[in-house]
Amino acid sequence: MRKMQRRFILAAMISFATVMLILAVGINIANYHQVRVRQDGMLNGICEYERMKASHPERRRPPISDMPWARGPEAEFTIRFFAVHCDTSGKIVLVTRDHISSVDEDTAREYTEKILSKGRERGYHEDYRYLVKPDQDGISVVFLNIFEDIQAGRSLLAATVIIGIVSLLAVFALVVVFSGRAIRPYIRNIERQKRFITDAGHELKTPLTSIATSADIAAMEHGDDEWIANIRKQSARLAKLVGELVTLSRLDEEEPLPEKALFSLSDAAWEIAEPFSVRAKAEGKSCSQQIEDHLELTGDRNMIQRMLSILLDNALRYSGPEGEIRMDIYGKRGRIYMEVSNTCGQQEIPDLERLFDRFYRPDDSRSSHTGGSGIGLSIARAVAQAHGGKITVQKREEGRILFRVII
């Protein structure tokens, strides 16, 4: 349930963060584009304004505030720029600094030489946006001070970032509060299913025990025949299935392993491996083990042994005649690896993604000689997850299948 709630919160936060990121990026890009268009329009106007002075120095120019690109009666005091005029060879012939005081003539010449060496028509240089305008008389380079625009752009960027972060935190708090309510019906449904499986399991045990007992009594009175043998077989199979369903339901609970303890994983693994080696040998198969000594694990010893038993039993069932089974258990970088591999006796490797689904079995394994209910690997996965680990399956070379548990 906690995993589902975390996924719900994660999905909501990723969606909201994506929208906020798109909005923030869109706002800043739109602002940048709008400011740049305004700056370029102003540079074009200033360039024409300066050319008029260069070509007719004796003519009195109108104030900047009367120009259409100036935008406002205070343009004389708010627009800061300087212009440099060069001849056709690029030699500086005139520098005008009537509307700026922070730049001297030497600095203006230095800026111009750097700009002309770049060979670009427009661009940025420090706190200025520049325009290079060549004509038949020479080259004009106009520098517009955009310090205030830069500061405004940075302020807008900082504001969108801060608002985005605050919004994310606020939405995260709200989603955490309301996510519990959102998944509450689903939690109730899951709890009802678990309760139904557990209660049904306990209710089925009594009639199953009665059926098995009646079959034994009938065999004693009337002799053992194929019908009684079939009753015994099916009742035993059904009892096993009920037990597996109850176990799986308990492993799905919030606290599946209430009593964890430190135990020797090496010893527990050998206890399971040795009987399977004898069974494999009896079936004409080979089973080898490589178990690292002195491995310890905090968890439920019985559940870990049951998981290993399920994996080894699965390997024996589907390894085919003269199959090879191998189990390796070792520690590496603070983790414990439990690996069980086997040669696959089927002509085609089954769908690996579905092997852990409940009641799933490959088509070829549904014959009666393999047995099983298709729920064992689901229990193995639940045991691994209950211990904070995970289980994966891989198809290896030469038709081998490898189950790996990492805790």
N, C-alpha and C positions, 0 to 999 in steps of 0.2 A: 504494500500500500504506500509506503514511504517512497519507494522507487517511482511508482506511478505519479504520485504527487510532485516529486522533483521533476519528472519529465513534463508534466503539465506546466509547472512554473517555468521550466527552461524553454518550452515551446512558446509560451506567452511572452517571455522576456526577449527571445530572439526576434519574434514578430514585431514587438514594439520597438526594439532597438534598431531593427532594419528600417522601419518607418521613420524614426527619429534621425537616423543617419542620412536617409534620402532627403528629408526636409532640410537638415543642417547643410548638407553639401549643396542642395539646390539653392537655398537662400544665399549662401556665400558666393556660389558661381554666378547667380543672377546679379548680385550686388557688384561683383568684380566686373562683369560684362557691362553693366550700366555705367559704372564709374569710368571704365576705360573708354567707352564711347563718348562720354562727356569730355574726358580729357583730350581725346583725339580731335573732337570738334573744336575745343578751345585752342589747341595747338595750331590747327589749320587757320583759325581766325587770327591768332597772334602772328603767324608767319606772314599772312597777307598784310597785317598791320605794320610789321617791321619792314617789309619790302617797300611799302609806301614811303616810309621814312628814309630808307636807303636810296631809293631812286629820286626822291624829291626832298632833300634835307631842308630846303628853304621854306617848304610848305608847312603850315601849322596843322598838326594832326588833331582830330577830335579826341575827346577824352575816352578812355576805355569803357566807361560806363555807358556810352552811347552805342557801343558795338553790339550787334545781335547775339554774339556768343558770350558776352560778358556776364549776363544774368545778374542784374541788380545794380542799384545806384552806388554801392560801396565797392564795386569791382576794382577801383583804383587802389584800394587798400587791402583787398583780400586776394588778388591774383598776383603771384610772385613768379617772375620769369626773367630770363635773359636770352639774348640772341647773339649768334656769331655768324658773320658773313665772310665767305671765302670766295676767291676767284676760281676760275675753271680748273686750275691746277691744284686746288686744295689749300692754298696759302691764305691765312687769316688776314683780312683787310680791315674788319670793323667788328668791335664788340660793344653791344649796348647793354647797359646794366641800370637803366633808369627805374626799373620796378623790382629791384632786389638789392639788398645791402650785405647779405652774408657771403657773397661770392665776389672775389676780386678778379681782375683781368687775367692774371696768370692762371688761376684755377679754371676760369672759363676756357682759356686756350687749351689747358691740359685735358679737360673734359671733351672738348671738340676733337682733339687729336685721337683720343681713345675711341670715340664714337665713329669717326671716319674710318679708322682702321678695321672696325668690325664689318663695315659694308652693309649695314642694315638701315632700313628706312625709318623704323619706329622701334621703340624699346624702352627699357628702364635702366637708369644708371644712378645708383645710390638713392637719394630722395627726389629724383627727377624723372619725368617722362619726356623723351626727346622726339623730335621730328626732323628728319633730314630732307630738305626740299631743293633739288637741283633745278636750275633753269639756264637760259642762254647767257646770263650775266655771271653766273657762278653757283655757289652752294650756300644755302641758308640753313643753319642748325638752331633750332629753338628748344630751350630747356624750360619745362614747366615744373615748378615746385609742387610736389604732391604729398608733402609731409602729413598734412591734415587728413588726406584721403587714406594714406597708409595707416595712420593711427585709428581712423574710423573703421577701416577694414579689420584691423587687429581686434578692436573692441567688439565688433560684430561677431568675429570668429570666437573670441573668448566668451561672449554672451551666449552664443548658440551652444558651445561646449558645456558651459556651466548649467544652462537651462536643460540641456539634454541629460546631463548626469543627475541633476536634481529630479528630473522627470522619471528617469530610470529607477532611481531609489524609491521615489514615491509609488510608482507603479509596482515595483517589486514588493513593497510592503503591502499594498492592496491585494496583489495577486496571492501572496502568502496567506493573507487573512481569508480571502474568499475562495482559495483553491480547495480548502477543506470542505466548504459547503458544496462546491461544484462536483466533487467526486464522492460526496457522502452517499448518494443513491447507489453508485457503483459499488462502494464499500459494503453497503448493506446487502446488495445482491450477492457479492462474493462470500460474505459471511454466511448467508443463507445456504449457498451451495456447499460450503465447507461443512456446515452443521448437518445438512442433509446427507452428505457422503458419510460423515462420521456416525450419525444416528442409524442410517441404513446399514452401514457395516456391522454395527453392534446388533441390530435387529436380525440381520441375515445369519449371523453366527449361530444362533440357537437352532433355527430349522436345518441349517447345514450339518450341525453336529447330530441332530436327530436323524437326518437322512443317512449319514455315515454309520451311526449306531444301528439303525434298522437294517442297513445292508449287511453289516457284520452278523447280526442275529439271524437274518435270512440265510446267509451263507452257512452258518452253523447248523441250522435246522434242515435246510433243503439242499445243501451242497453248493459249492461255488461254480457258477456258470458264467457265460459271457454277459448276460444282462446285469447280474450283480456286480461283475467286474467293471462294467461300463458305468454303473451307478457310482461305485467307489471312485473311479477315475475322474468322472465329471464333478462329483462333489468335492474331491480334493482340489481339482483345478479351480472351481468356483471359490472355495475357501481361500486359496492362495491369492486369487484376484481381489477378493474383498480386503484381505490384509494389505495388499499393495496399495489399493485405493485409500485406505485409512492412513497408511504411512505417508503417502503423497500429500494427502490433505493436511496432516500434521506438519509436514515440512513447509507447506505454504503459509503457515501461521506467522504472526509477527515475531514471535520468539520460538523458532522451531527446535532449538537445542538449549533448553533451560539449564542443563547441567553439563557444562564443558569442563574438561580437566586435561592436564598435561599427561600425555602417554607416549610410549615408545612406538613410533610409526613403523620402525624397522621390524620389531617383533610382531606387531599386528599384521603387517604385510606378509611375513613369512608364514604365519598361521593360516592365511588364506591361500597363499601360493602353493604350498606343499600338497594339499589334497587335489588341487586342480592339475598338478603335474602328474599325479598318479592316474587321474581320470583321463588326461590327454594321452598318456602312454597306453592305457587300456583301449583307447579308440584309434590307436595307430598314428597319433599326432605327436609333434614335439612341442614342449613348453619350456622355455628358458626364462630365468629371472636374474636381474642384476639390481640388488637392493643395497643401497648405501647403509653402512652401519651407523648406529647412534643418532638416527634421525628422530626428532621429537616434534610433536604437534599438539596444540591446544584445541580440543574439540571433543566430539563424541566418538569414542573408539569403535563402538558397534556400528555406527552409521558409516564410518570410513571403511570398515571391513565389508559392510554390505555393498558399498559403492564399488570396491575392488572386485568383490565376488560377482557383481552384475557385469562388469566390464570383461572379466575373464570368462564368465559363462557365455556372454555374447560372442566373444572371440572363438570359443570352442564350437558353438552352434553353427557359425557361418564361415568357418575356416575351410571346410571341404575335406575330402579324404587326404590323408598325409599332409595336413596343413601345419603351418608353423605359427606358434603363438609366442610372444615375447612381452615381458613386463619389466620396465625400468623405473626405479624410484630413486630420486637423488635430490640434493639440495643445491641451489645455485642463486647467488646474490640475494640472500634473505628469503628466497621462495622455495617451495617444495614442488617438485615435478613428479607426477605419477603418470606413466605412459604405458598403454597396453595396445599392442599392434598384432595383426594377424593377416595371413594371406586370405584373400576373398575367394570363396568357393564358387561364387556366382559368375556367370559369363559376363554380366554387366554390373558395374559398381552402382549400388543404389543411390537414390537422391540423398546426399549427405545432409542437406539443409533440413530434411524432415525426420531424420533418425531420432531426434529428441522429442518429437511430437507424441502425445499420448495415444496409445493404441495403433500407432503406425508401424507397419512391418512391410518390407519389400515384398513384391508379389510372389517371388519364388520361395519366400520363407513361410508362406501361409499353409504349407502342407503340414500334415500332422507330425512328421518326424522331427521337426524343429521345436515344436511346442512353443511356450512363451505366450505372453498376452500383449506384447508390444508396449508395455508400460515401464519396463526395467530401466531403460536409458533415461526416461523422464525422472525416475527416482534418483538415478546417478547425478543428473544435472541439479536436481533440487538439493541433494546432499552437498555437492560442491559449492553451490551458492549459499547454503546455510552456513558454511565455514568461511565465507568471504572470498571464495575463489570462483573459478570458471572452468568449464569443460568445453573442449573443441574437438572436432573430428576432421581429419585430412586424408586425402587419397595420396598414397606414396607410390614409389616406383614398384614395378613388378606386381601390380595388382594388390598391394597391401593397403590396409586401412589402419590408421593410427588415431587412438583416442588419447588426448592429453588433458590432464587435470593440473591446474596451477593454483596453489594456495599460498 
